[in-house]
């Protein structure tokens, strides 16, 4: 069981699970899949580009499992501390397999596909590492078509590792948990006999110290929460 939990995670499959779960939870009568297959409500799906670049696809040739809304990509990036940025900022170029997939998609749809986006770890855009990138083409209305995925799958521990940095709430919950643990292992027996609220006072002291120390180091190093940086093109993260 432990080995299964630690098995690498495929980001494209995880992204598909996020989309399918979201569609189910919202009780949408016609999901993205059915709309693509039948062509109904097409204008709402990829009709208006809201001032952003829109690639012209042949709806009948699209694979429904490759269409994702921006909010689904955002959830994946926030959970695993990834960036969703222009392919122009990906320093190390696309591998041959991704370039071939791009070219095949253009030939299939008889169009030029531009303004591609990549979802990958932050270091992929700044350091010479690359780890499980996903290549997307914008469709308009915040929908994206996944062209290709390459590289190695990510460790399932990556999500756990960056969970405290997901947003302000998870950061505070992490600090509360650590404070509770440190309070529990701190001996307060003698102090507790003279001061009824001793454990609570120790907990507040621990919490204040941890929040102050971690926050100072976090922001001093130019870091920020996953929910804030997932689509930022700036080096500071």
N, C-alpha and C positions, 0 to 999 in steps of 0.2 A: 504493500500500500504506500509506504514511504517513497519507494522508488518511482511509483506512478505519479505521485504528487510533484516530484522533482523533475519529471520529464520536460524537455524544452517545449515552449509554447510557440505555435505558428501564428503570427500576428494577423495574417489574412483570414484565417479561420476564426480567430478571436473577434475580429472586426465584424465578420458575418454574424456571429452569435449576438453581438451587441445590437446590430441592426434588426435581426429577427425578433429578439426579445423586446425591443422598443416598439416595433410594429404591433406585436401581440399585446403588449401592455396598454397601448393606446386604442386597441380594438378598431383598427383601421379596416374598413370593409374591403377596399381595394389597395393592396400593398403595392410597393414599388414594382415587385416582380410581375404582378398581374397587369399593371398599367403598361409596363414595357412590352409584355407579350401581346396584349390586345390593342395597344395604341390608344386607349381611352384616357381622357384627361391629360393629354400630352402637353398642352400648353402650360398646365400647372406644374408639370414635372420638369421640362427643360425649355419652356417657351421663352420667358423673359430672363435676360441676363443681369438685370439691375446694374447696368453700367460696367459689368465685369466681362472678361472674355468668355465667349461661349463657342465651343467646338461643335460643328455640325455632324451629328451621327445619324446613321440609318437605324431607326428604332427597331426594325425587324431583325437586325443583325446583332443587336446588343445582348450580352449575357446578363440576366437579371441579378445573378450572384456577385456581379462586379460593380453594381451601382450603390453608392453610399452617400448619405447626406453629411454635410459638414459637422453636424452635432455628433454623429456616430464616430467620425474620425477624431473629433475633439475628445470624446470620452476615452478612446483607445490611447491617445497621446497623453492625456492627464493621468490615466492609470499606470502607464509604463514610462512616464517622463520622456516622451518623444517630442520631436519638433515636426511641424507640418509646414514646409517652406518650399519656395520655388526651386526647381531643378537647377537653376543658375547658381544657387548658393551651395550646391553639393560639389565639393572641391575635387572629388576624385573621379568624376565621369561615370557614365552608365556602362555596365558590363555589356558584352556583345549580345547576351540573351535578352536584355532589356531593350537594347536598340533594335533588335530583330522584332521583338513583340510590338514595339512602337511603329516600326515600318509596316508590319503586317496589318496592324489596325488601320493605318492610313490607307493602305491599298484596299482593304476590305470595304471601308466606308467611302473610298474615293474622295478624300478630303485631307487637308493639312491640319494636323493636331498640334496646337501650341499651348504655351503657358503651363507646362506640366508641373506638378507638385510632387514632393517626396515626403513621406512620413518615416523618420528614422531617429535614432538617438542623437542627442545634441552634439556629441563628439564627432559624429559623422560629418557635420558641417564645419568643424573647426580643426579637428585632429585627424591624423591618418589612420582612422579605423572605420570599418563599416560593418554594420550588424543588422541584418534583416530589414532592409529598406522596402517600402511599398511605393510604386510609381502610379500617380493618378493624373487624369486629364479632366479639367473642369467642363461641366455640361451646362452650367447656368443654374440660377436659383439655389445656389449652395449645394448642388449635387455634383458628385465626382465619379468618374469611371476608373476602376483600378485596371491598369494596363499590365503590370507585372510585379512580382515579388521575387527577390533574390536574397542571397546570403544565408546565414545560419539562423535557426530559430532562437528566440530569447529564453533565458532562464525564467522559470515561474517565480523565482525569488526576486526578480527585478521589481515586480509590482509591490511585493511586501517591503523591499528595501526602500522604495521611494514613496511608500504610503504616507509617512509623516509629512512629506513635502507636497502632497496632493493639493491641499488648500489650507486656509487658516484654521478651519474646524478640525481637520485631521491633525494639524500641528499641535493644537491645544489639547486634543484628546491624547496624543502621544505624550505630551508633557505631564498631563494628569496621571496617566498610567505609570510613567517612570517615577513621578513624585510619590504615588501611592506605594510603589514597590520599595523605594528608599525609606519611606516612613515606616513601613512594615518591618524592615530589617534594622532600623535604628532603635537601640535600647532606650526606652523612656520610663522604665519601671520606677526609678527613684523620683524622677521629676513628676511622674503621674500621681504619686502619693500626696504631693503638695499642690499640684496644679491639675484640676480636673480636665481642662481642655488641652493638656500637653500634646497628645497625638495630633490634634487638629492644628495646633500652632506649629508643630514640627512640619506637618504636611504643607501648610501655607508657606513656610520658609523654604521648603524644598521646591515647591512649585514656582515661587518667585525667582529663586536662584536658577533653576533649570531654564525657565522661559527667558530670563535675562541673558544667561550665558549662551544658550543655543541661538537665540535671535540675534545677538550681537555678532557672533561668529558667522551666522548664516548671511546676514545682510552686509557685513564687512567684506565677505568674500565675493560680493556681487551676485549672490544667488537670489532666486525668487521661486514662488510656488509653481507647481506644474500647470495649474489652471491659468496662470498669468503668462507663461512663456511658450506654450505649445505652438503658437503661430508667430512668434516674434523672430525677426531676422537678425537681431542684435547679438553681439558676441557675449555680452554679460548675461549670465543665466542663473 
